[in-house]
Amino acid sequence: MRRGRATLALGAAATLLVALPVLPAGAQSPTDTDAAAVVFFDDFSGPGIDSSNWTVEVTGTNFGTVNNEQQAYIDSPEVLYIDQNVDGADSALAIHPRYRPGTVAPDGRTYDFVSGRLKTQDKRDWTYGNFAVRLKLPQGSQASGLWPAAWMLGSSIGHGTPWPSSGEIDIMESVGEPFTNVSLHGPGYSGDTPLHARQYFDGLDPWDWHVYSVEWSPQGFTFWINDRHVYTVSRAEVEQYGQWVYDDPEFLLLNFALGGDYPHGVNGVSQPYHGIPQSTVDLVAADDARYLIDWVKVEQN
């Protein structure tokens, strides 16, 4: 249900962060959890994906293509599996897109890429708390147009409330460039939302393991990479653009899209695919593009 972001012009409430800043005075680090309890934790240490936590989405069943993305999501160990031998983690969920020209989805549409998408919808959801994901992005300079994400949607989206009125919290989005994006989407601030920040990794390796998190409260949101503050937006700032829709439960999603409107808006590539240059096609065709998730954790006071 996520919409495309053709451009990333910053609004009044957003801040372009060229470097990872020190914590502002009074800011609470996501590691300050003395009064918090872990209410959800998945470290992907089992032999397979825990179906009590996650549902695998399949394009062309009850889920269609959005954002002009170029992949079909499938339920297959080819694209979703647990890797027990990963540098930097005991084990990790791997979302591993493949180049499979001519793949026909259940709805009859044809795709040249397949990938994976998981959600906790109707199994796990939460209102407020700290939501953290330790992950490793697909590496580097040839990866323009790859679109891995860790994000949240309002649980009402499957029960009569359309996007963006359900609310969306983007904890981490990458389009294969040396920055990530955090953002909010809701009524009046969707698509090219003014409520976002682009984060460049000054002095850090963007393709290494990092913890991406958001602290969500009735007063607003604070986003982090590791223990460094990225972006804060208050409820009052959100309400400058539209209705605050973040007092109800949201569920988590992990997915790896390829191409689409947001990558195209960044790299300007139209051939051979919308938002995907040939170098990235070659990377995927060589099976060298993987999105790794070490763990997902939710803490609430």
C-alpha positions in Angstrom: 0.0 0.0 0.0 3.0 2.2 0.1 3.1 5.1 -2.5 6.0 6.2 -4.6 8.3 9.2 -3.7 9.3 10.8 -7.0 11.3 13.5 -5.3 12.7 14.1 -1.8 12.4 17.8 -1.3 12.5 18.6 2.4 9.6 20.3 4.1 9.6 22.6 7.0 9.5 19.9 9.6 12.2 17.7 8.1 16.0 18.0 8.3 18.6 16.9 5.8 21.3 15.3 7.9 24.7 15.2 6.2 26.4 13.5 9.1 25.5 11.5 12.1 25.2 14.1 14.8 25.9 13.8 18.5 22.8 13.3 20.6 21.0 16.6 21.3 20.7 17.7 24.9 18.0 15.7 26.7 17.5 13.2 24.0 17.0 9.7 25.1 19.1 7.0 23.5 17.2 3.9 22.3 19.5 1.9 24.6 18.1 3.6 27.7 15.7 0.9 28.4 15.7 0.7 32.2 11.9 1.2 32.3 11.1 -0.7 29.1 10.2 -4.4 28.6 10.8 -6.4 25.5 7.4 -7.4 24.2 8.6 -8.9 20.9 11.9 -10.3 19.8 12.8 -12.5 16.8 16.5 -13.3 16.1 15.8 -15.6 13.2 17.7 -18.4 14.9 15.4 -21.3 14.0 15.4 -23.5 10.9 12.8 -21.3 9.2 10.7 -18.2 9.5 8.4 -18.3 12.5 4.9 -18.4 11.1 3.4 -17.4 14.5 5.1 -14.0 14.0 5.2 -13.5 10.2 3.1 -13.9 7.1 4.7 -14.1 3.7 3.0 -12.0 1.2 2.5 -13.2 -2.4 2.0 -10.7 -5.3 -1.2 -11.5 -7.2 -3.1 -13.1 -4.4 -4.6 -10.5 -2.0 -1.6 -8.2 -2.6 -0.9 -6.3 -5.8 2.1 -4.3 -7.2 2.5 -0.8 -5.8 4.9 2.1 -6.7 5.6 0.7 -10.2 8.0 -1.8 -8.5 9.5 -4.4 -10.8 9.4 -7.6 -8.6 6.8 -10.2 -7.7 6.8 -11.3 -4.1 6.8 -15.0 -3.8 6.7 -17.6 -0.9 9.8 -19.6 -1.6 13.1 -20.5 0.2 14.8 -19.2 -2.9 14.0 -15.6 -1.8 13.3 -16.0 2.0 15.5 -18.2 4.2 17.5 -18.3 7.4 21.3 -18.1 7.0 23.0 -19.8 9.9 26.5 -18.7 8.7 26.6 -14.9 8.4 29.6 -12.7 9.2 28.6 -10.4 12.0 25.6 -12.3 13.2 24.8 -15.7 14.7 22.1 -16.2 12.1 20.0 -13.9 9.9 16.9 -13.7 7.8 18.0 -13.3 4.2 15.7 -11.6 1.7 17.4 -12.6 -1.6 15.9 -11.3 -4.9 16.4 -13.3 -8.0 16.4 -12.4 -11.7 13.7 -14.7 -13.2 12.4 -13.2 -16.5 8.9 -14.2 -17.4 7.7 -15.1 -13.9 3.9 -15.2 -13.9 2.1 -14.2 -10.7 -1.2 -15.8 -9.6 -3.1 -12.8 -11.1 -1.5 -13.4 -14.5 0.9 -10.5 -14.5 4.5 -11.1 -15.6 7.6 -10.0 -13.8 11.4 -10.4 -14.4 12.4 -10.3 -10.7 11.1 -12.2 -7.6 11.7 -11.2 -4.0 10.3 -11.5 -0.5 8.1 -9.6 1.8 7.1 -10.4 5.5 4.5 -8.8 7.8 3.2 -9.3 11.3 -0.3 -8.1 10.4 -3.1 -9.9 12.3 -0.4 -11.7 14.4 1.5 -9.0 16.2 0.9 -5.3 16.4 1.6 -2.5 18.9 0.8 1.1 19.9 3.9 3.2 21.0 7.3 1.8 22.0 10.7 1.4 20.6 11.0 -0.6 17.4 14.5 -1.7 16.4 15.9 -3.7 13.6 19.5 -4.8 13.2 20.2 -5.2 9.5 22.8 -5.2 6.8 22.0 -3.6 3.4 23.0 -5.0 0.0 26.5 -3.7 -0.7 27.3 -0.7 -2.6 28.0 1.2 -5.7 26.3 -1.3 -8.1 23.1 -1.5 -6.1 21.3 1.6 -7.2 17.6 0.8 -7.5 17.4 -1.9 -4.9 14.8 -0.9 -2.3 15.0 -2.9 1.0 12.9 -1.5 3.9 11.9 -2.0 7.5 8.6 -0.2 8.2 5.2 -0.2 9.8 1.5 0.2 8.8 -1.6 0.9 10.8 -3.5 -2.4 11.5 -6.7 -0.8 10.3 -5.5 -0.9 6.7 -6.8 -4.4 6.3 -10.1 -3.6 8.0 -11.6 -0.8 6.0 -9.2 2.1 6.4 -7.3 3.0 3.2 -3.7 4.1 2.9 -2.5 6.7 4.0 -5.2 7.2 6.5 -4.0 4.1 8.3 -0.6 5.7 8.9 2.8 4.5 7.9 6.2 4.7 9.8 9.3 4.1 7.7 12.1 3.0 10.1 14.6 2.5 7.3 14.4 2.7 3.5 17.3 2.4 1.1 17.5 2.7 -2.7 21.1 1.4 -3.1 22.7 4.8 -2.5 25.0 5.7 0.4 22.1 7.0 2.5 18.9 5.8 4.1 15.5 7.5 4.6 13.1 7.7 7.5 9.6 9.1 7.1 5.9 9.3 8.1 2.9 9.0 5.8 -0.6 9.9 6.7 -3.6 11.9 5.5 -2.2 15.2 4.0 1.5 14.0 4.2 1.8 11.1 1.9 3.8 10.3 -1.3 6.5 13.0 -1.3 5.9 13.5 2.4 7.4 16.6 4.0 7.9 14.5 7.2 11.1 12.7 6.4 14.9 12.9 6.7 17.7 11.5 4.5 20.6 10.1 6.4 24.2 10.1 5.0 26.8 7.9 6.8 29.6 10.3 7.6 32.6 8.1 8.6 30.6 4.9 8.8 30.2 2.1 6.3 26.6 2.2 5.0 26.8 -1.5 4.0 27.8 -2.7 7.5 25.6 -4.0 10.3 23.6 -1.1 11.9 20.6 -0.9 14.3 17.8 1.3 12.9 15.1 2.2 15.3 12.2 4.6 16.1 10.8 5.7 19.5 7.1 6.2 19.1 5.0 8.0 21.7 1.8 10.0 21.9 3.9 13.1 21.6 5.8 12.2 18.4 8.7 10.1 16.9 12.4 10.0 17.3 14.5 8.0 14.8 18.0 6.5 15.4 20.8 4.7 13.7 22.7 2.8 16.3 22.8 5.2 19.3 22.9 8.4 17.1 19.9 10.6 16.7 18.6 10.9 13.1 15.3 12.8 13.1 12.6 14.0 15.6 9.1 15.1 14.6 6.5 16.1 17.2 2.8 15.5 17.1 2.3 19.3 16.6 4.6 19.2 13.6 2.6 16.3 12.1 -0.6 18.1 12.6 0.7 21.1 10.6 0.2 18.8 7.5 -2.7 16.6 8.4 -4.4 14.4 11.0 -2.3 12.6 13.6 -3.2 8.9 13.1 -0.7 7.3 15.4 -2.7 6.4 18.5 -3.7 3.0 17.1 -1.8 -0.3 16.6 0.6 -0.8 13.8 2.3 -3.9 12.5 5.9 -4.5 11.1 7.0 -5.2 7.6 10.3 -6.3 6.1 10.6 -6.4 2.3 13.0 -6.0 -0.6 11.6 -4.2 -3.6 13.4 -3.7 -6.9 12.9 -0.5 -8.8 9.8 1.6 -8.7 9.0 5.3 -8.4 11.2 6.1 -5.4 14.4 4.6 -6.8 13.6 6.2 -10.2 13.1 9.6 -8.5 16.6 9.3 -7.0 18.6 7.7 -9.9 16.5 8.9 -12.8 16.9 5.5 -14.5 14.3 4.3 -16.9 16.1 1.5 -18.8 16.3 -1.4 -18.8 13.7 -1.2 -15.9 12.0 1.7 -14.1 14.5 2.7 -11.5 17.0 -0.2 -12.1 20.2 0.3 -14.1 21.8 -2.6 -16.0 24.6 -2.8 -13.4 22.0 -3.7 -10.7 20.3 -6.2 -13.1 23.7 -7.9 -13.4 24.1 -7.9 -9.6 20.8 -9.5 -9.0 21.3 -12.0 -11.9 24.6 -13.0 -10.3 22.7 -13.7 -7.0 24.9 -11.0 -5.3 22.1 -8.8 -3.8 21.0 -9.8 -0.3 19.2 -8.0 2.5 20.1 -9.5 5.9 18.1 -9.0 9.2 19.8 -10.1 12.4 16.9 -9.4 14.7 13.8 -7.4 15.3 12.9 -6.1 18.8 9.9 -4.2 20.2 10.1 -2.6 23.7 7.4 -0.8 25.6 7.3 1.0 28.9 
